[in-house]
Structure formats: structure tokens, C-alpha cells
Amino acid sequence: MKYLVMVQCTQADYEGMRGKANEVSPAWSQEEIQAMYAFMGAVNDDLAETGELVDAQGLVEPARTRLVGLGDDGKSVITDGPYSETKELLAGYWVLDCASLERVTEIAERVARCPLPAGATNYPVVIRPIDSGSADV
């Protein structure tokens, strides 16, 4: 079965990763950034080796997000980020093809152990099965 495994963060977290401490995130050092990337790279390499990795991507900061919706009049409403009313947003994801929910949970537990600087928020890792379009939905 395929699963979407998601990690979250906020605009303030991205600012912390750029070395700008704030009320939500400490300033990350270059060593801490490199440790995070090395950890995620190792996770990706291991998942590619087992054949479970379908796709994995990190996303740019919420400030570079755009929302496109419809207003009450049916016309497009386009809004650029960041969105102060939104707490956490998707920071990155994996699409995994795993034998069981237990296996993807093991992977999410590993992802949750990504090294962070002291004081950084440790967000939960979100697992969502991907709808296969079968009748058992």
C-alpha cells in the first residue's frame, strides 16, 4: 500500500533555519542544518535501497506559497503567503510503498528522530494512506 508521510513546520521555523532566532525557533547553525540534511539523505537512501521510496521532496518556505480559490462571486481569489492564520504547513513529504501500516510507522518514528537544535519544535510526523481508488474506501 502507498502512504504519504509528511513533516510540518512554520514560517518561523524556516527563518530559524536561516539563522534568525524568533519566538518559535532558535537560530540553526550551519552544522545543525547539515546534520538535518545528512539525516534525511540517509533515510532517503535506505528507503530507495529497500524499494519503498516512490518520491520524497522538501518544500520551500510558506512565504513562497500561493493559494488559489474562489470568492463568493465565483471569481478567482489569489493570495500569496505567508499565512498568519495557519499554524503548521507541509515542509516535506515521502510517498512510500510499504507492506503494512506498522512498517510505515517504523519509518515515521525514524523520521521523528531527525536532529534538531535545542529549543526547536519537534512536530509529529503525519502518515496518510493514499487512496487506491478501490471500493474499500
N, C-alpha and C positions, 0 to 999 in steps of 0.2 A: 504494500500500500504506500502511496505517496503522502508525505506530510510537509507542511510549511512550518519551519522553525524560525521564530522571529526574536530579535533583540530590539530593545527600545532605548530611547534616550530623549533628551530635551535640547532645545537650542542652547541653553546654558551649559549643558554637558559638552557640546561641540566647542563652545567658547573656552571651557576649561581645557579641552584637548589642544587648543591653540595657545595655551599658556596664560589665559586670562581667568584668574580665580573669581568666583562670584558666590552668591548665597546658596547655590545649588551644587556647585562643583569646585574642587580645588584646581589649581593650575597644574596641569600634567607636565612632567619633564620629558625631554626627548627620549630618555631611557625608558620611561613608562609607556610612551607611545610605541616605541619599537618592541617592547615586551608584549604589548597587546597584539600588534600585527604578527609577531612571531608565533604567539599562541594560536591565533585564528588561522594562520597559514598552516600550522601543524594539524589542526583539526581538519581543515580542508584536504590536506594531503592524505591523512588517514582515511577520510571518507571516500576520496577518489580511489584509493587503493582497495577498499572493501567493495567498491562498486555501488555504494549507497548514494553518492553525491550526484544529483541531477544538475543543480545550479546553486551558486552562492554569490551574493553581492552585498557590498556595503553601500549605503546611500549617503548622499551629500546632506549637509545640514538643513534643518527645516526652513531656515531663512531663504533657501533657494527653491522652496516648494510653491506650487501654484494649484489653486483649487478652481475647478470649473463646474458650475452648477446652473440651475435655472431659477430665476426670480418668479415672483407671483404672477408677473405678466407674461411668463413663458420665454423671456429673453435671457440670453446667457449672462451670468454674473461671474466675473473672473477676478480672483483675489490672489495676490502674491503674499507669501509668508514673511516672517513667522507669525504664528497664531497664538496670541497670549491666552486665549480661552482653552487651548489644547494643552494638556499636561504632557504626556509621553507620546512620542511618534515613533514610527518604524525607523530604526537605524541601519538594519541589515537583516538578511534572511538567508536561509538554506532551503532548497527544495530537495528532500531526501526520499529515497525509495527504500523503505525498511520492512523487514519481515513482520514486525509487531510494534504495538504502542510501547511495550516495555523497552524495546531496542531504541526507539527514537527518544524515549525518556532518558535512557542512559546517556545518549549523545547530548541532550539538553542539559543534563547535570554536569557534564564536562564543560560545555559552553559557559554555564553559570560560574565556573571557577576561573574565568578569564582574569588575569591580573589587573588590578585597579589601584590607583594611588589611595593612600589613607584619606578617608572622608568622602570618597566618591560614592554615589548611589549605586547599589547593586540591584538592578531591575530584574524581575523574573524573566525567564525565557519562556516564550509562548509557543505551544505546539497546537497546530490545527490540521486535522486530516484534510486532504484535498479531495473534493467531491469527484468521484469517478464517473458520475452520470448514471450509476446503476439504480435499480429500483429500491435498494435498501436504505435510501436517504431518509 
